[in-house]
Amino acid sequence: MQSTFFTDFLYLTDIKTILFIVVLFALFFVMKQMEKKKVKFSTRMLSATGIGLVLGLLIQVVGGFPDAPLEVPFIAEINKWYGLFANGFMDLLKMLVIPLIFVSIMRVIINMKQGENLGKLTARTLGLLVGTTAIAAMIGLVVGNLFQLGVNSHLVAGEATIREVSSLVDTLRGLLPSNPISAMADGNVVAVVIFAAFLGLATKRQTKKYYDIVKPFIDLVEAFYKIILSVAMTIIKWMPYAVIALLANTIAGRGMAALGEAIDFILVTYIGVALMFVVHLILIALSGLNPFRYVKNVLDALVLAFTSRSSLGTLPVSIEKLTDNVGLDNGTATFVGSLGSNAGMNGCAGIYPALVAITVANMTGTPIDMTFIIMLVIVIALASFGIAGLPGSATMAISVVLSGMGMGEYFPLIAGIIAIDPILDMGRTMLNVNGTLTTAVLVGKSFNKIDQDVYYGRKQVVTEE
């Protein structure tokens, strides 16, 4: 089967490709049976994660653990077909992000009670997001130095080139919605939030004098919110199926050789992620809530973040878990979640840049003194404002940080790290999302907007479909 029809159109030239596609559908059937038997959603998610891991390793075994898996025809074909279900699911989630945020922000402002302060909500959210990112950077500094990343490094300089870096002023200006439609198309979530906030505030003001005139618009917002929420719940039900394909694709497409070259960096990254995760749980406990119950409540969002590697794509699920499982009101959940997708990402903009900076400093003999440490934390905290939850955001983050530290010329030295970015990105993205979820819980608790009966499972939120 080597004709153009099979190689370039169907992507089916090997019997192994067909067999693994059949295996995937068989596993989908298993997940469907679990769903019919009313197995808990979180259990199905964890099962899908384990199945996806085993499936990815099995593809690697059949391929003979190649150094460049995607150059093996049948693995490349599997990657393409599995991507239909994995990336297709993420595309559907991303489809929801902008309309869900837009209508939710307007709705929460329109329904905001007299005396509630949007400014305080914004300040507390940004303060916690950037503050936790600074803590993540310090954890990265400590573990990076402790494990001496970059000392006697075997990483070889490659072709990686530094991403174009914008100034802080240009980055902040770029977040303003000069063209709301363009902002929606580009996924500029902060711009969408600002535009929706202006519309919501204007609508709320007009209700005082012209309630009868603006009421149809308010009804439209409420109706659109109910409809988009129903669509979201329908898509979220398919998550366990997508997780199998997502994780299998990630494992099968990377190869073991690439991991071996940067195994120390991978291990230290996940140690840093684990430590920062513990910090999040401590913050939850200090707020007076049970941190273990918190993990149970948001586990599905964390699993999706880990397997999908998309903070923005996980946003609809994060909002749903904060609302239905944590007991946070939908307005606060949407607002904090939206800002958390564009600022203060603890993994991509906190721990990761710190570890990369330590690695480059050790590789080049740059002294890691107190001046270096203070400057690095400040640069990371400031840079975290403009790092959006989109593909390539981590590379942009390290570009900004290395440039800010005066080490931009050494960017090619980390080509080996960038090569295994998908493996690193799984943990980083989960930490990004957990940082946002933690911030939402802390902000909600500070405003007394968490229903503890829902949080502790004493009362269930019924979501309309």
URTAKA-V314716 format. One record per backbone hydrogen bond with DSSP energy under -0.5 kcal/mol. CO is the residue of the C=O (numbers start at 1). NH is the residue of the N-H. If there is no record, write none. Layout:
BEGIN
CO_NH, CO_NH
END
This chain:
BEGIN
3_6, 3_7, 4_8, 4_9, 5_10, 6_11, 6_12, 14_17, 14_18, 15_19, 16_20, 17_21, 18_22, 19_23, 20_24, 21_25, 22_26, 23_27, 24_28, 25_29, 26_30, 27_31, 28_32, 29_33, 30_34, 31_35, 32_36, 33_37, 34_39, 35_38, 40_44, 41_45, 42_46, 43_47, 44_48, 45_49, 46_50, 47_51, 48_52, 49_53, 50_54, 51_55, 52_56, 53_57, 54_58, 55_59, 56_60, 57_61, 58_62, 59_63, 60_64, 60_65, 61_64, 68_71, 69_72, 71_73, 72_76, 73_77, 74_78, 75_79, 76_80, 77_81, 78_82, 79_83, 80_84, 81_84, 81_85, 82_85, 82_86, 83_87, 83_88, 85_89, 86_90, 87_91, 88_92, 89_93, 90_94, 91_95, 92_96, 93_96, 93_97, 94_98, 95_99, 96_100, 97_101, 98_102, 99_103, 100_104, 101_105, 102_106, 103_107, 104_108, 105_109, 106_110, 107_111, 109_112, 113_116, 116_118, 117_121, 118_122, 119_123, 120_124, 121_125, 122_126, 123_127, 124_128, 125_129, 126_130, 127_131, 128_132, 129_133, 130_134, 131_135, 132_136, 133_137, 134_138, 135_139, 136_140, 137_141, 138_142, 139_143, 140_144, 141_145, 142_146, 143_147, 144_149, 145_148, 148_151, 150_153, 167_171, 168_172, 169_173, 170_174, 171_175, 172_175, 173_176, 176_178, 179_183, 180_184, 181_185, 182_186, 183_187, 183_188, 184_187, 187_189, 188_192, 189_193, 190_194, 191_195, 192_196, 193_197, 194_198, 195_199, 196_200, 197_201, 198_202, 199_203, 200_204, 201_205, 202_206, 203_207, 205_208, 206_210, 207_211, 210_213, 210_214, 211_215, 214_217, 214_218, 215_219, 216_220, 217_221, 218_222, 219_223, 220_224, 221_225, 222_226, 223_227, 224_228, 225_229, 226_230, 227_231, 228_232, 229_233, 230_234, 231_235, 232_236, 233_237, 235_238, 236_239, 238_241, 238_242, 239_243, 240_244, 241_245, 242_246, 243_247, 244_248, 245_249, 246_250, 247_251, 248_252, 249_253, 250_254, 251_254, 251_255, 255_259, 256_260, 257_261, 258_262, 259_262, 260_263, 262_266, 263_267, 264_268, 265_269, 266_270, 267_271, 268_272, 269_273, 270_274, 271_275, 272_276, 273_277, 274_278, 275_279, 276_280, 277_281, 278_282, 279_283, 280_284, 281_285, 282_286, 283_287, 284_289, 285_288, 289_291, 290_294, 291_295, 292_296, 293_297, 294_298, 295_299, 298_301, 298_302, 299_303, 300_304, 301_305, 302_306, 303_307, 304_308, 305_309, 310_314, 311_315, 312_315, 314_317, 314_318, 315_319, 316_320, 317_321, 318_322, 319_323, 320_324, 321_325, 321_326, 322_327, 322_328, 324_461, 327_451, 329_333, 330_334, 331_335, 332_336, 333_337, 334_338, 335_339, 336_340, 337_341, 338_341, 339_342, 339_343, 341_389, 344_346, 345_349, 346_351, 347_352, 350_354, 351_355, 352_356, 353_357, 354_358, 355_359, 356_360, 357_361, 358_362, 359_363, 360_364, 361_365, 361_366, 367_369, 369_373, 370_374, 371_375, 372_376, 373_377, 374_378, 375_379, 376_380, 377_381, 378_382, 379_383, 380_384, 382_385, 383_386, 384_344, 384_387, 386_388, 388_390, 389_312, 390_393, 392_396, 393_397, 394_398, 395_399, 396_400, 397_401, 398_402, 399_403, 400_404, 401_405, 402_407, 402_408, 403_406, 407_410, 408_411, 410_413, 411_414, 412_158, 412_415, 414_417, 414_418, 415_419, 416_420, 417_420, 418_421, 420_423, 420_424, 421_425, 422_426, 423_427, 424_428, 425_429, 426_430, 427_431, 428_432, 429_433, 430_434, 431_435, 432_436, 433_437, 434_438, 435_439, 436_440, 437_441, 438_442, 439_443, 440_444, 441_445, 442_446, 443_447, 444_449, 445_448, 449_329, 449_451, 450_452, 451_454, 451_455, 452_456, 453_458, 453_459, 454_457, 460_462, 461_463
END
